[in-house]
Amino acid sequence: MSRLASIQRAASSPARIPFIIIVVAVAALAVWFLWPSPVEFPMDDTYIHFVYAQNLVEHRTLMFNSPSETGVGTTSLLWVSLIAGGWALGVPMALTTKALGLASLAVVGVAVYLLLSPAWKSLPALITALLIVLSGHMIWFALSGMETVMFLALALLALLAYRSEHWVWLGVLLGLLPLTRPEGLALAAAIGVVELWRHKRLTRGLLIAAGLCLILCAPWFAYLLWRTGHILPTSGLGRQATIQLGLSLVLERSGALAVLGRIPGLIYVSLWIVYLFEFVLGGMALPPPHISIGGQVGNANYTVSVWAIVGLVTVIVPLLWRAGRKVAAHPKWPGWIQDEARRPLIVFLIWLILHNLSYIFFLPIPGTASRYGAINHLALWLGLTWGLLSFVGSRRWLWLAAGLALIATANTMYWNDVYDANLDHMQRVRIRSAALLRERFLAEQCAAFDIGALRYYSRRPLVDLGGLIDPALGEWFRAGELDRYLMERGVTCVFLPGRAGAVSEGWFDFAAYMGLGTSPLFSTCQLEVIEIDYDRWLLGYLPTNNYQASVTVYRLTPGEPASAGGAILPCP
């Protein structure tokens, strides 16, 4: 019996101790993170999914405000459908969402274990799986209310189906991936490349999988093209426009980043290297003393622990260097493509490259808490563990293992604090803003940049200023006529992140860019500022880039030109 067959037989036997360990570890970590606020979510986008799910059940239509809207503001049809299914059965959306996220995280751990066991043996595979599922980012992703971890779970299950040559299951899983996130097609492409390399022809199994994949996901892309005129959801296109603006403004303010920005792809790679060091490998999580790197990254609040630099030099770099050398110098690695146990790892490597290339060209940032590149977190922990395995028997092994365990523990503890700060902001700023919208603006048309929690908790329509719902917003955005856009839609109140005249809370001043203080079409006054403690905001903001410390509410008075000088004064 082959080694792989032995592993598969063990997985089906009563002795599933590694699976139990992984599931219990995920559950225990979830309890820690969820205390003391188990209901809310750290991301505004989660509530966009909730609104779509609610409307899908109540109106049988995929809509945010009304059935007549053109845009589609959700990237994940499958995620919305699952939440809607739970809601239709009477299950609270918060419960459905967190249960799906945690179940997906457990599946990720089990799938990583099963993928690695044939090549690495059971104990190293289990340690790697635990490092992944217990990392701060992965539990944050699982509890964020977003589809991130389910996307990884489906992809890893697809790799298991591919390894076993279960072509029907592979086709189904690959078809569900683009319904979770459009870039899921990259895994299908990676499998296609490896199969063509392996057989030098199209096999029956590959054709079956490809056919099922297309049957499942092609109608979704056809629907998007018919409804919006684009093959991608409006939310993705709106995010792209916003990110391009934000990056251009950040590059203008930072000399070091501006140099990197001249070379396509280099800014993306640089952002990821800095992000992983700062927020995964101990840069912010390890204790003082800290060194400021604000001048290099364009934000004075970024610092690096001296101990993280020590860990980088003595632990992280040696482990990744050894793992990289093993990949590059291994004389038999091209033969892995014929090896049943190692072939999925080749597919994973190609998928990793294709996934990151898609973001380099379309959306060159890590995303909120780096969720756009969650696969990179898998690759990082795989590389670190593989490097550690190569030191077994060496005197340095104990130091490296202890150092890696310390960094991983600090990372998870840090992200628990980040998660709490995120929920604190959601409750004190976003949900309070929604209460204000519901109570004081019943008869007015209001607009907002962050529309999720506002729309969900206020239970009333909003004009979207982030380009997530209206495909036409981008044209107004590029023409610099957002003030006219507001007037044509009868907007008299605006909810914007951050304070007018300040960029200390984010990438740019939203009010100034929209011309609220300079428009000849209306006058603007500041009605209210809802905010959280600045240091508390920084704790949650720096690793997530998720929100500003405040939400400012503006009153627009049509027909009265802006005051001289462009200053926005408090409303009388």
Backbone hydrogen bonds, N-H to C=O, Kabsch-Sander energy under -0.5 kcal/mol:
donor,donor_aa,acceptor,acceptor_aa,energy
6,S,2,S,-2.0
7,I,3,R,-1.9
8,Q,4,L,-2.4
9,R,5,A,-2.3
10,A,6,S,-2.3
11,A,7,I,-2.1
12,S,8,Q,-1.0
13,S,9,R,-0.5
13,S,10,A,-1.0
16,R,14,P,-1.8
20,I,16,R,-2.2
21,I,17,I,-2.7
22,I,18,P,-2.2
23,V,19,F,-2.6
24,V,20,I,-2.8
25,A,21,I,-2.4
26,V,22,I,-2.3
27,A,23,V,-2.4
28,A,24,V,-2.7
29,L,25,A,-2.3
30,A,26,V,-2.2
31,V,27,A,-2.1
32,W,28,A,-1.8
33,F,29,L,-2.4
34,L,30,A,-2.9
35,W,31,V,-1.1
43,M,144,S,-0.5
46,T,43,M,-0.5
47,Y,44,D,-1.0
48,I,44,D,-0.7
48,I,45,D,-0.6
49,H,45,D,-1.6
50,F,46,T,-1.7
51,V,47,Y,-2.1
52,Y,48,I,-2.2
53,A,49,H,-2.7
54,Q,50,F,-2.8
55,N,51,V,-2.5
56,L,52,Y,-2.2
57,V,53,A,-1.7
58,E,54,Q,-2.7
59,H,55,N,-2.9
60,R,55,N,-0.5
60,R,56,L,-0.7
61,T,55,N,-1.0
63,M,61,T,-1.4
69,E,66,S,-1.4
71,G,469,I,-0.7
77,L,75,T,-0.7
77,L,179,L,-0.6
78,L,179,L,-2.4
80,V,76,S,-2.0
81,S,77,L,-2.4
82,L,78,L,-2.3
83,I,79,W,-2.2
84,A,80,V,-2.7
85,G,81,S,-2.4
86,G,82,L,-2.0
87,W,83,I,-2.4
88,A,84,A,-2.6
89,L,85,G,-1.2
90,G,87,W,-1.4
91,V,86,G,-3.0
96,T,92,P,-2.4
97,T,93,M,-2.6
98,K,94,A,-2.2
99,A,95,L,-2.4
100,L,96,T,-2.5
101,G,97,T,-2.3
102,L,98,K,-2.5
103,A,99,A,-2.6
104,S,100,L,-2.4
105,L,101,G,-1.9
106,A,102,L,-2.2
107,V,103,A,-2.2
108,V,104,S,-2.4
109,G,105,L,-2.2
110,V,106,A,-2.5
111,A,107,V,-3.0
112,V,108,V,-2.6
113,Y,109,G,-2.2
114,L,110,V,-2.5
115,L,111,A,-2.5
116,L,112,V,-2.1
117,S,113,Y,-2.2
119,A,116,L,-0.8
120,W,116,L,-3.2
121,K,117,S,-2.0
125,A,121,K,-1.5
126,L,122,S,-2.5
127,I,123,L,-2.5
128,T,124,P,-2.3
129,A,125,A,-2.3
130,L,126,L,-2.5
131,L,127,I,-2.5
132,I,128,T,-1.9
133,V,129,A,-2.6
134,L,130,L,-2.2
135,S,132,I,-1.1
139,I,135,S,-1.9
140,W,136,G,-1.9
141,F,137,H,-3.0
142,A,138,M,-2.3
143,L,139,I,-1.8
144,S,140,W,-0.6
144,S,141,F,-1.0
146,M,141,F,-0.6
151,F,147,E,-2.2
152,L,148,T,-1.5
153,A,149,V,-2.7
154,L,150,M,-2.7
155,A,151,F,-1.9
156,L,152,L,-2.6
157,L,153,A,-2.4
158,A,154,L,-2.0
159,L,155,A,-1.8
160,L,156,L,-1.9
161,A,157,L,-2.5
162,Y,158,A,-2.4
163,R,159,L,-2.4
164,S,160,L,-1.9
165,E,162,Y,-0.9
166,H,161,A,-2.6
167,W,165,E,-1.3
170,L,166,H,-2.5
171,G,167,W,-2.5
172,V,168,V,-2.3
173,L,169,W,-2.7
174,L,170,L,-2.7
175,G,171,G,-1.8
176,L,172,V,-1.8
177,L,173,L,-1.5
179,L,175,G,-0.6
180,T,176,L,-0.8
180,T,177,L,-1.3
181,R,177,L,-2.8
184,G,181,R,-2.2
185,L,182,P,-1.6
186,A,183,E,-2.0
187,L,184,G,-1.2
188,A,184,G,-0.9
189,A,185,L,-2.1
190,A,186,A,-2.1
191,I,187,L,-2.5
192,G,188,A,-2.3
193,V,189,A,-2.4
194,V,190,A,-2.2
195,E,191,I,-2.6
196,L,192,G,-2.3
197,W,193,V,-2.2
198,R,194,V,-2.5
199,H,195,E,-2.6
200,K,196,L,-2.1
203,T,201,R,-0.6
207,L,203,T,-2.1
208,I,204,R,-2.3
209,A,205,G,-2.4
210,A,206,L,-2.7
211,G,207,L,-2.5
212,L,208,I,-2.4
213,C,209,A,-2.3
214,L,210,A,-2.3
215,I,211,G,-2.3
216,L,212,L,-2.0
217,C,213,C,-2.3
218,A,214,L,-2.4
220,W,217,C,-0.6
221,F,217,C,-1.5
222,A,218,A,-2.5
223,Y,219,P,-2.4
224,L,220,W,-2.2
225,L,221,F,-2.2
226,W,222,A,-2.4
227,R,223,Y,-2.8
228,T,224,L,-2.9
229,G,224,L,-0.7
229,G,225,L,-1.2
230,H,224,L,-0.8
234,T,72,V,-0.7
235,S,72,V,-1.6
236,G,233,P,-0.7
237,L,233,P,-1.4
238,G,234,T,-2.8
239,R,235,S,-2.3
240,Q,236,G,-2.0
241,A,237,L,-1.9
242,T,238,G,-2.2
243,I,239,R,-2.6
244,Q,240,Q,-2.3
245,L,241,A,-1.9
246,G,242,T,-2.7
247,L,243,I,-3.1
248,S,244,Q,-2.0
249,L,245,L,-2.0
250,V,246,G,-2.3
251,L,247,L,-2.9
252,E,248,S,-1.5
253,R,249,L,-1.2
254,S,250,V,-1.4
255,G,253,R,-0.6
258,A,254,S,-2.1
259,V,255,G,-1.6
260,L,256,A,-1.4
261,G,257,L,-2.3
262,R,258,A,-0.5
262,R,259,V,-1.0
263,I,260,L,-1.7
266,L,263,I,-1.6
267,I,263,I,-0.8
269,V,265,G,-2.2
270,S,266,L,-2.6
271,L,267,I,-2.4
272,W,268,Y,-2.0
273,I,269,V,-2.3
274,V,270,S,-2.5
275,Y,271,L,-2.5
276,L,272,W,-2.8
277,F,273,I,-2.0
278,E,274,V,-2.6
279,F,275,Y,-3.1
280,V,276,L,-1.6
281,L,276,L,-2.3
283,G,277,F,-2.3
284,M,278,E,-2.7
286,L,282,G,-2.1
291,I,304,V,-2.9
293,I,302,Y,-2.4
294,G,302,Y,-0.6
296,Q,293,I,-0.9
297,V,293,I,-1.5
298,G,294,G,-1.5
299,N,294,G,-1.0
302,Y,299,N,-1.7
304,V,291,I,-2.6
305,S,283,G,-2.4
306,V,289,P,-2.9
307,W,287,P,-0.5
309,I,305,S,-1.4
310,V,306,V,-2.0
311,G,307,W,-2.6
312,L,308,A,-2.6
313,V,309,I,-2.3
314,T,310,V,-2.7
315,V,311,G,-2.3
316,I,311,G,-2.2
317,V,312,L,-2.8
319,L,315,V,-1.9
320,L,316,I,-2.7
321,W,317,V,-2.9
322,R,318,P,-2.2
323,A,319,L,-2.3
324,G,320,L,-2.8
325,R,321,W,-2.4
326,K,322,R,-1.9
327,V,323,A,-1.8
328,A,324,G,-2.7
329,A,325,R,-2.8
330,H,326,K,-0.9
333,W,330,H,-1.1
335,G,332,K,-1.3
336,W,332,K,-0.6
336,W,333,W,-1.4
337,I,334,P,-1.0
338,Q,335,G,-1.7
339,D,336,W,-1.1
340,E,338,Q,-0.6
343,R,339,D,-2.4
345,L,342,R,-0.9
346,I,342,R,-1.2
346,I,343,R,-0.5
347,V,343,R,-2.1
348,F,344,P,-2.5
349,L,345,L,-2.0
350,I,346,I,-2.2
351,W,347,V,-3.0
352,L,348,F,-2.7
353,I,349,L,-1.8
354,L,350,I,-2.7
355,H,351,W,-2.9
356,N,352,L,-1.9
357,L,353,I,-2.2
358,S,354,L,-2.1
359,Y,355,H,-1.4
360,I,356,N,-2.2
361,F,357,L,-1.8
362,F,358,S,-1.6
363,L,359,Y,-1.1
365,I,363,L,-2.6
369,A,544,T,-1.1
370,S,367,G,-2.6
371,R,368,T,-2.0
372,Y,366,P,-1.6
373,G,366,P,-0.8
373,G,370,S,-1.2
374,A,371,R,-1.3
376,N,373,G,-1.8
377,H,373,G,-0.7
377,H,374,A,-0.9
378,L,374,A,-1.3
379,A,375,I,-2.3
380,L,376,N,-2.4
381,W,377,H,-2.2
382,L,378,L,-2.4
383,G,379,A,-2.7
384,L,380,L,-2.5
385,T,381,W,-2.2
386,W,382,L,-2.5
387,G,383,G,-2.4
388,L,384,L,-2.1
389,L,385,T,-2.2
390,S,386,W,-1.3
391,F,388,L,-1.4
392,V,389,L,-1.3
394,S,391,F,-2.6
397,W,394,S,-1.1
400,L,396,R,-2.7
401,A,397,W,-3.0
402,A,398,L,-2.6
403,G,399,W,-2.6
404,L,400,L,-2.5
405,A,401,A,-2.4
406,L,402,A,-2.3
407,I,403,G,-2.3
408,A,404,L,-2.5
409,T,405,A,-2.3
410,A,406,L,-2.5
411,N,407,I,-2.3
412,T,408,A,-2.0
413,M,409,T,-2.3
414,Y,410,A,-2.4
415,W,411,N,-2.1
416,N,412,T,-1.4
417,D,413,M,-1.5
418,V,414,Y,-2.0
419,Y,415,W,-2.5
420,D,416,N,-2.0
421,A,417,D,-2.2
422,N,418,V,-2.5
423,L,419,Y,-2.2
424,D,420,D,-2.2
425,H,421,A,-2.2
426,M,422,N,-2.3
427,Q,423,L,-2.4
428,R,424,D,-2.5
429,V,425,H,-2.6
430,R,425,H,-1.2
431,I,426,M,-2.8
433,S,429,V,-2.1
434,A,430,R,-1.9
435,A,431,I,-1.9
436,L,432,R,-2.1
437,L,433,S,-2.4
438,R,434,A,-2.4
439,E,435,A,-2.1
440,R,436,L,-2.5
441,F,437,L,-1.2
444,E,441,F,-1.1
445,Q,490,G,-0.6
446,C,444,E,-0.6
447,A,493,C,-2.2
448,A,463,V,-2.3
449,F,495,F,-1.4
451,I,449,F,-0.8
455,R,451,I,-2.1
456,Y,452,G,-2.6
457,Y,453,A,-2.6
458,S,454,L,-1.7
459,R,455,R,-1.5
460,R,455,R,-0.5
463,V,446,C,-2.4
464,D,462,L,-0.6
465,L,448,A,-2.6
473,L,470,D,-1.4
474,G,471,P,-0.6
475,E,472,A,-0.9
476,W,472,A,-1.2
477,F,473,L,-2.7
478,R,474,G,-2.7
479,A,475,E,-1.8
480,G,476,W,-0.6
480,G,477,F,-0.9
481,E,476,W,-2.3
485,Y,481,E,-2.0
486,L,482,L,-2.1
487,M,483,D,-1.8
488,E,484,R,-2.5
489,R,485,Y,-0.8
489,R,486,L,-0.5
490,G,487,M,-1.6
491,V,486,L,-2.4
492,T,445,Q,-2.4
493,C,445,Q,-1.1
494,V,554,Y,-2.0
495,F,447,A,-2.7
496,L,494,V,-0.6
496,L,552,T,-2.5
498,G,550,S,-2.7
502,A,499,R,-1.3
506,G,503,V,-1.1
510,F,508,F,-0.9
513,Y,509,D,-2.3
514,M,510,F,-2.0
515,G,512,A,-1.0
516,L,511,A,-2.3
518,T,515,G,-0.7
519,S,515,G,-1.7
523,S,557,T,-1.7
525,C,555,R,-2.0
526,Q,569,L,-2.8
527,L,525,C,-0.7
527,L,553,V,-2.8
528,E,553,V,-1.4
530,I,551,V,-2.8
531,E,529,V,-0.5
532,I,549,A,-1.5
537,W,533,D,-2.5
538,L,534,Y,-2.5
539,L,535,D,-2.0
540,G,536,R,-1.3
541,Y,537,W,-2.6
542,L,538,L,-2.4
544,T,541,Y,-0.9
545,N,541,Y,-4.0
551,V,530,I,-2.6
552,T,496,L,-3.0
553,V,528,E,-3.3
554,Y,494,V,-2.8
554,Y,552,T,-0.5
555,R,525,C,-2.8
556,L,492,T,-2.8
556,L,554,Y,-0.5
557,T,523,S,-2.5
559,G,521,L,-2.4
560,E,557,T,-1.4
562,A,519,S,-1.9
566,G,563,S,-1.7
567,A,564,A,-0.5
569,L,524,T,-0.6
569,L,567,A,-0.7
571,C,526,Q,-2.6
